Amino acid sequence: MLPEAIIPGNAKTEDTHRREICTAGRWIHARHFAPATDGNISVRLEGSRVLTTPTCLSKGMMTPDDLVVTDLEGRRLSGARPPSTEIAMHLLIYRVRPDIHAICHAHPPIATGFAAAGVPLDKAILSEAVFSLGCVPLAPYGTPGTTELCDSIEPLLRNYDAMLLANHVAVT
């Protein structure tokens, strides 16, 4: 059997995913990539379910019990808190890209600066970033938490694994 660290996502238990989302939340919070209660993380579970971070909770202070399970329509199936306000974006990505099993939407300061300036990471301005990540396009502005945001990223989803959201942040 493969070590747990390299088992494909759907082979892990929900409890393992819960712990790993909290670990990732602490990691992005410690690096100031998710200030206050910003950012969100999700994992596609078996059975057309999604495990996601809740809204209005610091990613550095989450516990596995704080996480929320929704269906692919965004209906809460379990968890005491409401799901992330960006759940519609996550669900769109999972619907369009069946190969995607986890999503992180964070606010790294440098990426946020590029997004706010309206500059995609597609040129040799940061050649190391383009070399290691490939092109990271800039999606047109869409108000966070709205269908407008989903509409702005949908044309890019089939061809890119990471993108900047204009006047907002990054999603990968």
N, C-alpha and C positions, 0 to 999 in steps of 0.2 A: 504494500500500500504506500502511496505517496505521503511524504510528511505534510502535516496540515497546512503549512505555510504555502504550499504550491498546489493544493487541491483546487480544482476549478470552483468558482463561487457557488454554483448550485449544489455542490456536493457537501458544503458546510452546513452545519446546523444553524437554525435561527439564533440560538443562544450565542454561537461563535460570531455570527454577523453582528449581533448586538454589542458584544464586547469590542469587536474590531471597529465599529462605527464610533464608539466612545473613545477608543484609543486615537483614531484619526481626528476626532473632534478636539481632544486635548492637544494633539500635535499642531493642528492649524491654529488653535487659540494661542498656544505658547509662542508661536512665530508671528503673532499679530496679523494673521490672515483672516481672522473672523472676530473682529472687535464687537464688544457688547453682545448682542444676540444674533448678529449677522451670520450669513452663510448657512448651508444645509448640505446634508449628505444622505444618500439613499442607496439601497441595495435591492436588486430584483430577487425575490424569493420564488420558490417553486409554487405552483398552483395559482399563477396570475396575481401574485401579491407583491407588495413593495413595503420594505421596512425603511422608515424615514425618520429624520430628526424632527422634533416638535418645533412649533413656532415659539418665539419669545423665551428662549432658554439659551444661555451661553453654551457654546459647543465645548468649552473647557470644563463645564460643571455637570454634564449629562451623566446619567447612569443608564445601564441597560433597560431598566424599568421605565425610563422616561420616553423611550422610542415608541413610534406609532406604526401600525400595520394598516395599509389601505389596499383596496383593490385597484385595478388599472383604470377605474373611473374616478378615483380619488375618494371613495367612500371609506370612512374609518371603520376598520374591522376589529381593531383592538388598540388599547392604549387610552390613558386618561386625558391626555392633552390633545389639542388640535394638531394636525400635521403641519409641516412647513408651509408658509404662504406661497412658496415656489413649487408646490407639489405638481401643479399643472405642467410646468416646464419639464420636470423629471418624467412625468407620465408620457408626455409627448415624445421625449427622447427614447424611452423604452418601447413605445409603439412603433416609431420609425426605424429604430435600430435594435433588432432582436439580438444582435451580437454584443450589446452593451449590458453589463451586469451591475455596474455601480457608477454613481455620479457624485461629483463634489463641486459645489458652487461656493467659492470663497472670495475673499477680498484682499489678495496679496497686494501690498501697496504699489509695487512697480507696475503690475498688470493693470491695476485700477487706474494708475496714472495714464497709461497708454489708452485705456478704454475711455477715460474722461477727456483725453485730448483728441479722441477720434482717430487714433493711429493703430492700424492692425499690425500684428507681428508677422509680416510677410516679406520684409526687405532686410537687407543686411545691416540695418541699424544696430540690431543685436544679433550678429551673425551666429553666435553660439546657440541662441534660443531658436533661430530658424533652422540651424543644422540639427539640433537635437529634437525639436518638436515638430518641425515642418512648419508649414504656413498656419498661423493662428489668425483666422479672419475676424473682422469686426462686424457684428450683427447690428443692424440699425436700432435706434433707441426704441424700446418698448417699456412701458411702465411696469416696474416689478410687480409680480403677483397677478398679472392680467393676461387675457388672451392676446393682447397687443404684443407682449413679450414673446409668447409662443409663436405668433405669426412672424415675428422678426427673425427667429432662429431656424424655423422649419426649412427654409431653402438651403441652409448650410449643413444640416444634420447628416445627410447621406455621405458627404465628402470629408468631414472634419471630425476629429475626436476632441478638439478643444476649440474654444472661441472666446473672444472678448465680447461683452455686451456693452454697447455704446452708453456712455455716461453712467456706467454701473460697474461691473466686475468681470470675473472670469468664470467659465463653467467648463468642466472636462469630465 
